[in-house]
Amino acid sequence: MVAPVTTAAGKGPSPGPRRRRTDSGPSRAPWAAWLVVVPFLAYAGTFLLYPTALVLAGAFQDGDGAFTLANLAELTRGVHLQAFLRSIELSALTALLGAVFGALLSWAVATGRREGALRRVVIAGAGVLAQFGGVPLAFAFLATVGFQGFVTTFLRDAFGVDLFATGAWLFELPGLTLVYTFFQIPLMVIVFLPALDGLRPQWREAVDSLGGSSWTYWRHVGGPILLPAFLGSLLLLFANAFSAYATAAALVSQGSPIVPLRIRGALTGEVLLGQENLGKALGFGMIVVVAVAMGLYALLQRRFTRWQ
């Protein structure tokens, strides 16, 4: 027989280690967490949800408040349809230009030193310039390449080059394209640089160890990984340009070439009265376009995060 094991005190085997009694204190009341976000919810509800509800309701009402689809039907013809087409064209072009040049700038930053001066300067500048819009941005371009801007004056006096020989392009779609691209490029740097930073050096080393070239790496590894992030950033830039208003309003004083300016004319026009619900229908159309772009952006972001 095997003798029972005893402790030094001559007693039987000691029980296993006792579980420590943890006292986490009284649990927080469920309403405490909600109390913190009440100011934000109130702010968002007042300036985002409530106006959106007014737009959605007014888009389907006539002047007497009765239900109608005439406002939405009006969007499919005439100047309103042209405004949507021009807005989509402007947003797509500036998104593509911003995405390409922003991606190249992001690549130059990503290949440099993580703590280098170039990276710090570019990131800080992108954070500022991406939010630089409205009246200040319009004034900056007017003072630079306007009719009497210093670049325009210098080229005309020194080389005889007239930037406005073909017309007032700065106040039309070409000018809006130039101005919008100015803040689209830094926005692309902000949203695309983390994707480039997410590329692991081990992936490139694995391709090199297997005898692959740089083209092989980008064709089969880097490109497929970055493609969802690039397309998602492209959609984000499209939505950003499509919903921009202040810059175009400050730059274009006559006419309503894009949807935001046409909404302004419908809500504040003094020539044609009673078009408030038509303006809300235009806003409803913008909500639909931006919602589709943001939905596709969320799907692409979900796919990209699988590689992180």
N, C-alpha and C positions, 0 to 999 in steps of 0.2 A: 504494500500500500504506500501511497505517496502521502507524506505528512502534510497537513494543511499549512499553508504559509501564514505566518503570524507577523504582526508588526513588532516594532521594538518595545511597545508597551504590553506585548503578550496578547493582544486582541486579534480578532479575525481580520481578514483582508479589508482594507479601507475602501470605502466606496469611491467611485470615479470622481473626477473633479467636478465640483459643484458649479452649476451655471451662475454666472454673475447676474445679479438682478439689476437690470437696467431700468432706470427711471428717466424717461424722456420728458417728464413734466407734463403738465396739462396740454392736451391737444388744442391747436388753434381752432378758433371758430371758423366755419366755412365762409362766413361773411367778411372775415378780416382780409382775405386775399382779394375778394371782389372790391372791397372798399378802396384798395390802392389804385385800381384801374378805372374807378368811376369818373375821375376828371377826364381821362383820355376818351372813354366811351361817350361822355357828354360832348366833348369837343368834336369827335368824329361824327356823332349823330347830328349835331347842329349844322356843321359845315360840309358834310359829305353825304350822309344817308338821307337827311331830310331834303336837301336840294335834288338828290337823285330821284327820290320819290315824287317830287313835284314835276320833274322832267318826264318821268314815266307816265304819270297821270295826265299831264297836259298834252302829251304827244297824241293821245287818243281822244281828245275833246275838241269840239268846235267853239266858236265864240260864245255860245249859250251854255256851254258845259255839257252838252250831249255827246254820246259816244260817236266817233267817226274814224274812218280810215283815210279820209281825204288828205290829212297832213302827211301821212307816210307815202301815199300815192304821189304827192307833189315832189317827193325826194327823187323819184325815178325819172324825172323829165326836166328839161329846161336848164336854167342857170344853177339850180340846186344840184342836179346830177353832175354838171360840169365842175362845180366846186368840190364835190366829193372826189371826182377823178383827179383834179389838180392836187388836192390834198394828199391822196394816195401816191401820186407820182412824186410829189415833193418829198414826202416822208420816205418812200422807198429809195429814192436817189440819194438823199442825205444819209440815210441809214447805211447804204452800201458804201458810200465814200467814207463815212466815219468808221465803219467796221474795218475796212481795208487798211486805211492809214493808222487807225488806232491799234489794230493788231500788229502792224509793223513796229510801231513805237513801243508797244508792250513787249514784243520780242526783243527789241534792243535793250530794254530795261531788264528783262528776265535773264538775259545772258550775261549781264554785268554782275558786279559784286553786290551781295545782299545789303551790305551796309555802306555802299558807295554813295558818293555825292550825287551822281546822276539819278539814281533810283529815288533818293529823297526829294530832289528838286522836281522830278517828273510827277511823282505821286502827289506832292503838295500842290503843284501847279494844276494838275488834273482835277483835284478836289475843288479848287477855286474856280477854274474856268468852266467846269461842268455846270456850275450854278450861276454863271455870269450870263444873264439874258435880260430880256425886257428893254426898257428905255436906255439903261447904260450901254448895252451891247449895240443897240441901234445907233446911239450917238457916237460910239467908238468907230463904227463903220462910216457914218456920215462925215466925221472929222478926218477919216483916213482916205476913203475912196469916194466921197460924195462929190457934188458938183464943184465945191470949193475945198475939198480935202487936200491935205498937204501932199499926198502921193499923186493925186490927180493934177494939182498945180505944178508939182515938180516935173512930172512927165511931159506936161504940155509946154512948160517954159524951156526945159532943157533939151528935150528930144522931139518936140512937136507932135507927141502922141496924145490923142484925145480919147480917153476911156469911154466917153459917152457919144462917140461919133455915130453909133448905130441906134441910139435911143437911151432912155432912162432905165437901163436894165437893172440897176440896183433896187428899184422900187417895184420890180416885177418878180416873176418866179425865178429867173436866174440869180437875182440879188438875194432872194430868200434862201436859195440853195447854198450860196456862199456863206451867208450869215448862220444858217442852221448847222452847216458842217463845222463851224467854229466851235460849237459846244458839243457836237456829236463825237468828235475825236477824243476829247478828254473823258467823256462818259464811257466810251469804249475801253479806254485804258483802265478805268476803275473796275469795270465788270469783267474784263477778259484777263487781266494780269493774274488774278488768283488761279485761273485755269492753267496758265503757263507755269506758274509756280508749283502746281500739282503734278507736273510731269516728273517722274522719278528717274534719277540718273541710272539706276539699275536697269531700266528698260533699254536705254541707249547702250549701256555696256553689254547687255545680253545680245543685242543685235550685232555689235562689233565683234564679240567673241565668236559668233556664228558666221562671220565673214560677210555680214550685210553692209551695205553702203548707207550714206545719209538718205538717199532716195528710198531705200528699202525701209529705213526706220520711219520716215514720215508717211510712206505709202501704207504701211501695214500696222504701225503702232501709234506714232504721234498724231497723224492726221485723223484716224478714226476716233481717237480719244478726244481731240479738241473740236471735232466737227459739231457735236451737240452744243458745246459751250459757245462756239462761234455763231451758230444759227440762233441760239437763244439770245445772245447779245444783239444780234441783228434785229430780232423781233422787238427787243427792249428799246433799241434806238428808233425803230419805226414808230412804236407807240409814243415815245417821247416827242418826236417831231410832229406826229399827227395831232397831239393834244396841245402843242405849244400855241400860245396866243399873244402874250405881251410883246414879244419881239416883232411879230408881224404887224400888230396893231400900231406900234410906235413907228415902224418903217413905212408901211403902206397907208397913206392918208386918204386915197381915193380908190373906190372899187372894193370888191370883196372876192378876191380870187380863190380863197380857201374857205373851208367850212367854219372855223372859229370866227373869222371876220364876217361871214354871212349871218352867223348867229347874232353877232353884235348888231348888225343892221336890222335884223328882224325884231330885236328886243328894244332898240333905242331909236329906230328910224322915225323921222318926222314926216316923210313923204307918204309912205304906205303904213297906215295904222291898222291895229288889230291883227298883227302877225305874231303875237307872242307864242301861241301854240305851235305855229310853224317853226319858230325858233327852238321850241322844246323838242319838236320832231327831229330837227337837225341834231340837237344834242343827243337824242335817243340813238340816232344813226351812228354818232361818234362813239357812244358807249358800246354799241354792238361791235364795231370794228376794233376798238381797243380791247374789249373782252376776248375776242377771238385771238388777237395777237398775244395777249397775256396768258391765255389758256395753252396755246402752243408753246410759249416760253416756259411755263411750268412743267409741261411734259418733257421738254428737252433738258431742263435742269435736273429733273428726276433721273433721267437716263445718264447724265453726266456724273451725278453723285455716286453712281455705282462703281466708278473707277477710282474714287478717292479712298 
